[in-house]
Amino acid sequence: MKHKLLSAALLALCSTTATFAQADYQADSIFIRKIFNTALSEGHSYEYLRDLTQKVGARLSGSAGAAKAVEYTRDVMVKENFDNVFLQNVMVPHWVRGAKEKAYILSGKQKIVIPIAALGGSVATPKGGTKAKVIEVQNFQELRALGADKVKGKIVFFNRPMDPTRLNTFEAYGGAVEQRGYGPSEAAKLGAIGAIVRSMTTRLDDFPHTGSLRYASGAGMIPAAAISTNGAELLSKLIKENVDTEIYFEQFSETLPDVPSHNVIGELKGSENPAKYIVVGGHLDSWDFAQGAHDDGSGCVQSIEAVRLLKVLGYKPKNTLRAVMFMNEENGLKGGIAYADSAKNKNEKHIAAIESDRGGFIPLGFGVVGTPAQKAKIVSWTKLFTPYGLYELGPGGGGADIGPLAPQGTVLMELIPDSQRYFDYHHAANDTFDKVSKRELELGGASMAAMLYLIDKYGVE
Ligand SMILES: [Zn+2]
């Protein structure tokens, strides 16, 4: 009923002041409605995500799962009859966790087992594990103020929580994640022999959330692990009760030589400008103990779906449209770098790239990075998205994998879904298929298809 009224109102508007722009607006809104209808009634992305998370499963760069994911997504795009499906070679880091970590707190007579996970890229503990007194800090300033005297030979515990008052949880993450990335080296500079980092989540639970660390050159490489937030709360309480509280942990991770892997690319050929490209993408790799349903299986299947929706609706693109599954976003970004290098070498002009890597949650808008004129043009399409709950085009950035295209002058965009639950699952074993809503996932894929269509039709200049 509502829609009928809306079309009637539109018709009235067009008949009184018929302009070309309004006719286009009506045609566009009708086509975008078809995109959403098709996604919501005959979408394929949810079943693809089921297979990618449950049949393929975890897919850290260099693993057998990653190789399987490459084959799986290639097969999907071949079966969907994309015009061209191919693999792009890329060498990727090969870090392995090895056997499951062991950890416990020793406080007085208590010995309490705690859930930890080695941080991506971390070295192993010495054989038999590492045991030492724990020093808790909230930030690097506090750590440096303690000085080498108090830190040497200890395990540093970084316990600054993500700020729960930030409505955008990515900002809260940004405000805490330096502890994971750089904390181990900061601790090592003062002589620490291990680092334990509070998991990057606002939730209190028993899942350690891993993620990459970056060892600084010149600082010793000490073993580092994430502790669950419940574990962090307990450890902090025990340290307050007993300053001699110790941690024991053992982990077996190691970095093996780089291995060959692939980005997976599927395309619909452009009819007017086949050598100009518009990309939608996500990253194919996940952490090793996670199905990577939200991070970033969702972005991968939404990207395939965005191109597929335009294809099944009979849309003939002017420019070549590509769905790209980038390899190795989590611990190296080698796929994104290789993709941009190849585009440069082959002189492939990329008009725009849209990444989905913020989870398969209900879409609220798109981030846009471009010139003010490019941004203004994209923002002018906002009213075509509002019927589907996307009210804001503009604020926010592009994704990590498409970042290396920036020097080409490519407009970089990112699907922005609701962020409240993302870090409940991020880089943890609970990032599983059952946490993704079919409809929310499909709305995201449809939104990307609609954006792809508008950029292809109108360009960004
Ligand atoms: Zn991701």
Boltz pocket constraint, residues with backbone or C-beta under 6 A from the ligand:
constraints:
  - pocket:
      binder: B
      contacts: [[A, 283], [A, 295], [A, 296], [A, 329], [A, 357]]
      max_distance: 6.0
